[in-house]
């Protein structure tokens, strides 16, 4: 690496050298996993962690080094096709002023653990493993249905329909007034509660994908689970409202798991997060349970990610 190159640039160059022609596997639908089926999720995690990972491309618009990969060679006795994944090597991370360096891949993995063990079913199966560019997070690729109704949308003020909640207004470069809205349904309420739990600093509208079955998935959780308040989201439609019963149940489950040092959640988080970050996670869960409502934005902290969509 030359003195003028960043680690992300070096990783990109190595990916370009490793990538050849587009494999035919990229044209096939990726597997869809039911996140409520623990056996299916565990089986997918086993494949993500244990099978060969090869790079086939790069997401060039990402701020960090983000690569498209294939897990598995499709030649085992099962005849299973390779799986498309997103690979985020630690060496491709650009430094942030408010997060410790070299920790984003661990946070991606920790965010999945909280989602999986807490019953939120928000984050695609994700593991931390070695890859062609060193250790990083490997997450199941979600085939996004571009025709599906989005969880977060941008509409004209006179086009706000039923089933959505307006969050804030804005103006386009052309001077047109617009409103950011999100759906008023169980999935969006679950995402909003989950983001409060993991202290998500970057819930943009584009960080919610809808798979071919209609299930919504949250992606890009590299800046979560900080010990200090960092919540930035577009899902502010329920501020001050009582938490639904299902969210109270999930919080109670999390509180119980976080109170057991031997639980799969705690054992998984150790090594991914600092002691302070795990303690802060437990404190947020207890505070949400005690309040029983969706929180208000933290005073003095800008609550909306940029760009919001």
C-alpha positions in Angstrom: 0.0 0.0 0.0 1.4 3.4 -1.0 1.6 6.2 1.6 -1.3 8.0 -0.2 -3.7 5.0 -0.1 -6.3 4.3 2.6 -6.9 0.8 3.8 -10.3 0.9 1.9 -8.6 1.8 -1.3 -6.1 -1.1 -0.9 -9.0 -3.5 -0.3 -10.9 -2.2 -3.4 -7.8 -2.8 -5.6 -7.4 -6.3 -4.3 -11.1 -7.0 -4.9 -10.7 -5.8 -8.5 -7.8 -8.1 -9.0 -9.6 -11.0 -7.5 -12.8 -10.5 -9.5 -13.2 -12.0 -12.9 -16.2 -12.6 -15.2 -19.7 -12.4 -13.6 -20.5 -15.9 -12.4 -23.8 -17.4 -13.5 -24.8 -17.9 -9.9 -25.4 -14.1 -9.6 -28.3 -14.5 -12.0 -30.1 -17.0 -9.7 -32.5 -16.0 -6.8 -30.7 -16.0 -3.5 -32.0 -18.2 -0.7 -34.8 -16.7 1.4 -34.5 -17.5 5.1 -37.4 -17.3 7.6 -35.8 -15.4 10.5 -38.3 -16.9 12.9 -37.1 -20.4 12.0 -34.2 -20.9 14.3 -33.0 -24.1 12.7 -33.0 -22.5 9.3 -31.1 -19.5 10.6 -28.5 -21.6 12.3 -28.0 -23.7 9.2 -27.5 -20.5 7.2 -25.0 -19.2 9.8 -23.1 -22.4 9.5 -22.7 -22.0 5.7 -21.8 -18.3 6.0 -19.1 -19.1 8.6 -17.7 -22.4 7.2 -17.8 -22.4 3.4 -15.4 -20.8 1.0 -15.9 -17.1 0.4 -14.8 -15.6 -3.0 -15.2 -12.1 -4.2 -17.2 -11.3 -7.4 -17.7 -7.5 -7.2 -17.8 -4.3 -5.2 -20.5 -1.8 -4.2 -18.6 1.2 -5.4 -21.0 3.8 -3.9 -20.5 2.6 -0.3 -18.5 4.8 2.0 -16.5 1.8 3.2 -15.1 -1.2 1.5 -18.2 -3.3 0.7 -17.9 -6.4 -1.5 -20.3 -8.8 -3.2 -19.2 -12.4 -2.6 -20.3 -16.0 -3.1 -20.2 -18.5 -0.3 -19.9 -22.2 -1.3 -18.6 -23.6 -4.6 -21.8 -25.4 -5.6 -19.9 -28.7 -6.0 -20.6 -30.4 -2.7 -22.7 -33.6 -2.4 -25.8 -31.6 -1.5 -25.9 -29.8 -4.8 -26.6 -26.5 -3.1 -26.0 -23.4 -5.1 -23.5 -20.8 -3.8 -25.0 -18.0 -1.7 -24.6 -14.3 -2.5 -23.3 -12.4 0.5 -22.2 -8.9 1.5 -18.6 -8.9 2.8 -17.4 -5.9 4.8 -13.7 -6.4 5.7 -12.3 -4.5 8.7 -9.4 -3.2 6.6 -11.9 -1.5 4.3 -13.4 0.7 7.1 -12.9 4.4 6.9 -12.2 6.0 10.3 -15.1 7.7 12.1 -14.7 10.5 14.6 -17.3 9.1 17.0 -16.8 5.3 16.8 -13.7 3.3 17.7 -11.7 2.4 14.6 -11.9 -1.1 13.3 -15.1 -2.1 15.0 -17.8 -1.8 12.4 -17.8 -5.4 11.3 -18.1 -6.5 14.9 -21.1 -4.2 15.3 -22.8 -5.6 12.2 -22.5 -9.0 13.8 -23.6 -7.9 17.2 -26.6 -6.2 15.7 -27.6 -9.5 14.1 -27.2 -11.3 17.4 -29.5 -8.9 19.2 -32.1 -9.2 16.4 -31.9 -13.0 16.4 -31.8 -13.8 20.1 -34.3 -11.0 20.9 -36.8 -12.2 18.4 -36.8 -9.0 16.3 -36.1 -10.8 13.0 -34.8 -7.6 11.5 -31.2 -8.3 10.4 -30.2 -11.0 7.8 -28.0 -13.8 9.1 -24.5 -12.3 9.7 -21.2 -13.8 10.9 -17.7 -12.4 11.6 -15.1 -14.5 9.8 -11.9 -14.5 7.8 -12.2 -13.6 4.2 -10.0 -12.8 1.1 -9.3 -9.3 2.6 -9.0 -10.4 6.2 -11.6 -10.5 9.0 -14.9 -8.9 8.4 -18.7 -9.3 8.5 -20.4 -11.6 6.1 -24.2 -11.1 5.7 -26.7 -12.9 3.6 -27.6 -10.9 0.5 -31.3 -9.9 0.3 -32.9 -9.8 -3.1 -34.8 -6.5 -2.9 -38.3 -6.3 -4.5 -38.2 -2.9 -6.0 -41.9 -3.0 -6.7 -42.8 -3.7 -3.1 -44.3 -0.9 -1.0 -41.4 0.7 0.9 -41.4 1.1 4.6 -40.1 4.7 4.2 -41.1 7.0 1.4 -41.0 10.6 0.1 -44.3 12.1 -0.9 -45.9 15.4 -1.8 -47.8 17.1 1.1 -51.1 16.5 -0.6 -50.3 12.8 -1.3 -50.1 11.5 2.2 -52.4 8.5 2.2 -53.8 6.1 4.8 -51.5 3.6 6.6 -48.5 6.0 6.8 -47.2 8.4 9.4 -45.6 11.8 8.4 -42.3 12.3 10.2 -40.8 15.5 8.8 -41.0 17.9 5.9 -38.3 19.0 3.5 -37.6 20.6 0.2 -36.1 19.2 -3.0 -33.3 21.0 -4.9 -36.0 22.3 -7.2 -37.8 23.9 -4.3 -40.7 21.4 -4.1 -42.1 20.7 -0.7 -42.0 17.0 0.3 -42.8 14.9 3.4 -40.9 11.8 4.7 -43.4 9.2 5.8 -43.2 5.7 7.1 -45.7 2.8 7.3 -47.9 2.5 10.3 -47.7 -1.2 10.8 -46.3 -4.0 12.9 -43.1 -4.3 11.0 -42.2 -0.6 11.1 -43.1 -0.5 14.9 -40.8 -3.5 15.4 -37.9 -1.8 13.5 -38.4 1.4 15.4 -38.2 -0.5 18.8 -35.2 -2.5 17.6 -33.3 0.7 16.5 -33.9 2.1 20.0 -32.4 -1.0 21.6 -29.3 -1.1 19.4 -28.8 2.7 19.4 -28.9 2.8 15.6 -27.1 5.9 14.4 -28.0 5.4 10.7 -31.6 4.1 10.0 -32.0 5.6 6.6 -35.0 4.7 4.5 -32.8 2.8 2.0 -31.5 0.6 4.9 -34.8 -1.3 4.8 -35.2 -3.9 2.0 -38.2 -6.0 1.1 -37.5 -9.6 -0.1 -39.6 -11.4 -2.7 -41.9 -12.9 0.1 -42.7 -9.4 1.3 -40.6 -9.5 4.5 -38.8 -6.3 5.5 -35.1 -6.6 6.4 -32.8 -4.0 8.0 -29.2 -3.6 6.7 -26.1 -1.5 7.4 -25.8 -1.7 11.2 -22.1 -0.9 11.4 -22.7 2.2 13.5 -24.9 0.7 16.2 -24.4 -0.3 19.9 -22.3 2.6 21.0 -22.2 3.3 24.7 -23.3 6.9 24.2 -26.7 8.0 22.8 -26.4 8.0 19.0 -30.0 7.2 17.8 -30.6 8.7 14.3 -33.5 7.3 12.4 -36.4 8.2 10.2 -38.8 6.0 12.2 -39.9 8.7 14.7 -43.7 8.3 14.1 -44.5 6.9 17.6 -42.6 9.2 19.9 -44.3 9.1 23.3 -46.7 6.3 22.3 -47.0 3.2 24.4 -44.9 0.3 23.2 -47.0 -2.5 21.7 -47.3 -5.7 23.8 -45.1 -7.6 21.4 -42.3 -5.1 21.9 -42.6 -5.3 25.7 -42.3 -9.1 25.4 -39.2 -8.8 23.3 -37.7 -6.3 25.7 -38.4 -8.6 28.6 -36.7 -11.4 26.8 -33.7 -9.3 26.1 -33.5 -8.1 29.7 -33.6 -11.7 30.9 -30.9 -12.9 28.3 -28.6 -9.9 29.1 -28.9 -10.8 32.8 -27.5 -14.3 32.2 -23.7 -14.4 31.6 -24.0 -17.8 30.1 -26.8 -16.9 27.6 -26.0 -17.3 23.9 -26.6 -13.6 23.5 -24.1 -12.5 26.1 -21.5 -15.1 25.1 -21.9 -13.9 21.5 -21.5 -10.2 22.3 -18.4 -10.7 24.4 -15.5 -10.1 22.0 -17.7 -8.1 19.6 -18.5 -5.2 22.0 -16.7 -3.6 25.0 -18.0 -4.1 28.5 -19.3 -0.6 28.6 -21.2 -1.1 25.3 -22.8 -4.3 26.6 -23.8 -2.6 29.9 -25.3 0.3 27.9 -27.3 -2.1 25.8 -28.7 -3.6 29.0 -29.4 -0.2 30.4 -31.3 0.9 27.3 -33.5 -2.2 27.4 -34.3 -1.6 31.1 -35.0 2.1 30.5 -37.4 1.2 27.6 -39.2 -1.3 29.7 -39.5 1.1 32.6 -40.8 3.9 30.4 -43.1 1.7 28.4 -43.1 4.2 25.5 -41.1 5.0 22.4 -38.5 7.5 23.4 -38.2 11.1 22.3 -35.1 12.3 20.4 -32.1 12.9 22.7 -31.8 16.7 23.4 -28.8 18.3 21.7 -28.4 15.4 19.3 -29.5 15.6 15.7 -32.0 12.7 15.4 -32.2 12.3 11.6 -29.5 10.5 9.5 -28.2 12.2 6.4 -29.3 11.6 3.8 -32.6 10.4 5.4 -33.4 8.2 2.4 
